[in-house]
Amino acid sequence: MIKKMKFALAPILLSLTLGACSDKEETAPKEEAAPEAAEQKEAASAEQPASKLELPANDEVAVVVNGEDVKGNIYSSVARQLETSIAAEGQDTSDAKAAEQVKSQAISVIVGNKLIIQDAEKKGHKADETALKERMEEMKGQFENEEAMNKTLKSTGYSMEDLENQLREQLVYESYVAEEIESGKVTDEEVQKAYDGYVETSEQKAPAFKEMEPTIRQSLEQQKIQDAVFERIEELKKDAKIDVKI
């Protein structure tokens, strides 16, 4: 069964986009590789594993949230990521029930993301253009050149404009969470309890508490933020108009 996703939705959608297109080149000098081998490698890096899901066309409207369309390329990215996750747990999306679970969860992720971004924009949150430019350059730096980046994006159903929009939404999301979401502080008792639970369930000797404390605290803080975001999404859904088209 797919677990309920209570996470930072906009960054997740961004990672889905980039996860499919951030295949870095090997460190060996390119001039040493034969042209045929280079072409085969480039084609392989752009190819995605075949999905067993029924996916919409990239420009088909998958869902409408408060009058705003979400296209099929976004849906497919989320659905394929979920498909990969449940495959790792031994489930097969050729099974109708599993496929329906993926669809339901993908729609939930997309709707939640859109509701948060819409509420953020309504409250005046905007992407910092300097930060946006910096992040675009970071993304471009993962590829040999812009042409290679465009080719890989195209193979996933995205364009450079789509990528920029995803980065813009991520910045809006981060601003919204920082200013609008109250998640509560992580207590020392919660950190200790989490550590004790890890020690009890770990098959190997656990590192000392002092060594793990910063990581555990950060993880618990992120979980509290995710839970608070999920609660906000549930509130926003009460007045939202959602129309699933697929």
SULWO-V672268 format. One record per residue. PHI is phi in radians with two decimals (none if undefined). BURIAL is b if it has 9 or more other C-alpha atoms within 8 Angstrom, else e. D_FIRST is the distance of its C-alpha to the first C-alpha in Angstrom with 1 decimal. Layout:
phi->[PHI	PHI]
burial->[BURIAL	BURIAL]
d_first->[D_FIRST	D_FIRST]
This chain:
phi->[none	-1.35	-1.26	-1.10	-1.61	-2.01	-2.47	-1.22	-1.22	-1.08	-1.06	-1.11	-1.07	-1.10	-1.11	-1.12	-1.12	-1.30	-1.07	-1.51	-2.29	-1.89	-1.24	-1.37	-1.28	-1.23	-1.40	-1.11	-1.01	-1.20	-1.19	-1.40	-1.51	-1.19	-0.96	-1.11	-1.15	-1.11	-1.13	-1.13	-1.14	-1.11	-1.16	-1.16	-1.19	-1.55	-1.49	-1.79	-1.05	-1.12	-1.64	-1.62	-1.48	-1.54	-1.93	-1.33	-1.13	-0.99	-1.72	-1.32	-1.32	-1.61	-2.70	-2.01	-2.06	0.90	1.45	-1.84	-1.35	-2.05	-1.43	-1.09	-1.13	-1.18	-1.00	-1.08	-1.08	-1.17	-1.09	-1.17	-1.13	-1.13	-1.06	-1.11	-1.11	-1.33	-1.13	-1.16	-1.67	1.56	-1.71	-2.11	-1.38	-1.29	-1.33	-1.02	-1.16	-1.14	-1.10	-1.20	-1.09	-1.06	-1.05	-1.06	-1.23	-1.09	-1.08	-1.07	-1.10	-1.10	-1.09	-1.04	-1.03	-1.13	-1.09	-1.12	-1.13	-1.08	-1.17	-1.10	-1.16	-1.10	-1.55	1.62	-1.34	-2.31	-1.36	-1.24	-1.15	-1.16	-1.12	-1.09	-1.08	-1.09	-1.25	-1.11	-1.15	-1.10	-1.15	-1.10	-1.17	-1.41	-2.12	-1.09	-2.79	-1.15	-1.10	-1.13	-1.14	-1.06	-1.12	-1.23	-1.05	-1.05	-1.16	-1.75	1.52	-1.96	-2.11	-1.07	-1.13	-1.07	-1.10	-1.09	-1.11	-1.15	-1.12	-1.10	-1.11	-1.09	-1.14	-1.09	-1.03	-1.08	-1.11	-1.08	-1.10	-1.11	-1.84	-1.95	-1.80	-1.86	-1.93	1.47	-1.48	-1.48	-1.53	-1.08	-1.11	-1.15	-1.13	-1.09	-1.10	-1.15	-1.14	-1.05	-1.13	-1.13	-1.04	-1.19	-1.73	-1.27	-1.42	-1.97	-1.15	-1.35	-1.07	-1.10	-0.97	-1.03	-1.27	-1.59	-0.93	-1.08	-1.17	-1.10	-1.09	-1.08	-1.10	-1.17	-1.11	-1.11	-1.14	-1.12	-1.13	-1.06	-1.12	-1.17	-1.12	-1.06	-1.10	-1.13	-1.07	-1.07	-1.17	-1.17	-1.14	-1.05	-1.92	-1.56	-1.87	-2.09	-2.23	-1.43	-1.77	-2.00]
burial->[e	e	e	e	e	e	b	b	b	b	b	b	b	b	e	b	b	e	e	b	b	e	e	e	e	e	e	e	e	e	e	e	e	e	e	e	e	b	e	e	e	e	e	e	b	b	e	e	e	e	e	e	e	e	e	b	e	b	e	e	b	b	b	b	b	e	e	e	b	b	b	b	b	b	b	b	b	b	b	b	b	b	b	e	e	b	b	e	e	e	e	e	b	e	e	e	e	b	b	e	b	b	b	e	b	b	b	e	b	b	b	b	b	b	b	b	b	e	e	b	b	e	e	e	b	e	b	e	e	e	e	b	e	e	b	b	e	e	e	b	e	b	b	e	e	e	e	b	b	b	b	b	b	b	b	b	e	b	b	e	e	e	b	b	e	b	b	b	b	b	b	b	b	e	b	b	b	e	e	e	b	e	b	e	e	b	e	e	e	e	b	e	e	b	b	e	e	b	b	e	e	e	e	e	e	e	e	e	e	e	e	b	b	e	e	b	b	e	e	b	b	e	b	b	b	b	b	b	b	b	e	b	b	e	e	b	b	e	e	b	b	b	e	e	e	e]
d_first->[0.0	3.8	6.3	9.2	11.9	15.2	17.4	20.6	19.9	23.1	23.3	19.7	20.9	24.0	22.4	20.5	24.0	25.7	23.2	23.9	27.7	28.7	29.5	32.7	35.7	36.8	39.6	42.2	45.0	44.3	47.9	47.4	44.7	45.9	45.4	43.5	41.1	40.6	39.8	37.3	35.6	35.5	34.1	31.3	30.4	30.0	28.0	24.2	22.1	21.7	18.6	17.2	16.4	19.0	20.4	23.3	26.6	27.1	29.5	27.9	27.0	23.2	23.3	26.3	26.1	29.3	31.2	30.0	28.5	25.5	26.1	24.0	24.3	22.4	19.6	19.5	19.5	16.4	14.5	15.7	14.7	11.1	11.5	13.1	10.5	7.8	10.9	11.8	9.0	10.3	8.5	11.1	11.5	14.5	12.4	13.0	9.8	7.8	11.0	11.1	7.8	9.5	12.7	11.9	10.7	13.7	16.0	15.1	15.9	19.0	20.3	19.9	21.7	24.4	25.0	25.6	27.9	29.8	30.4	31.5	34.0	35.2	36.0	37.9	35.7	36.6	36.0	38.8	40.4	41.6	38.2	36.7	39.4	38.7	35.0	35.8	38.3	35.8	33.4	36.4	37.3	34.3	36.0	39.4	40.5	39.5	39.8	37.2	34.9	35.5	34.8	31.5	30.4	31.6	29.4	26.3	27.7	29.1	32.7	34.5	34.6	30.8	30.5	33.2	31.5	28.3	30.4	32.3	29.2	28.2	31.6	31.6	28.2	29.7	32.8	31.0	28.9	32.0	34.1	32.0	29.1	30.0	27.4	29.7	30.9	29.3	31.4	32.7	31.3	27.7	28.3	29.8	27.0	24.5	26.8	27.3	23.7	23.5	26.6	25.3	22.1	23.7	24.9	27.7	30.4	29.4	31.8	34.0	32.8	35.3	33.9	30.2	31.1	31.3	27.9	26.2	28.1	27.1	23.4	23.7	25.8	23.3	20.5	23.0	23.8	20.2	19.8	23.2	22.4	19.3	21.7	24.3	22.0	21.3	25.1	25.8	23.6	25.9	28.8	27.0	27.5	24.5	24.9	22.1	24.1	21.7]
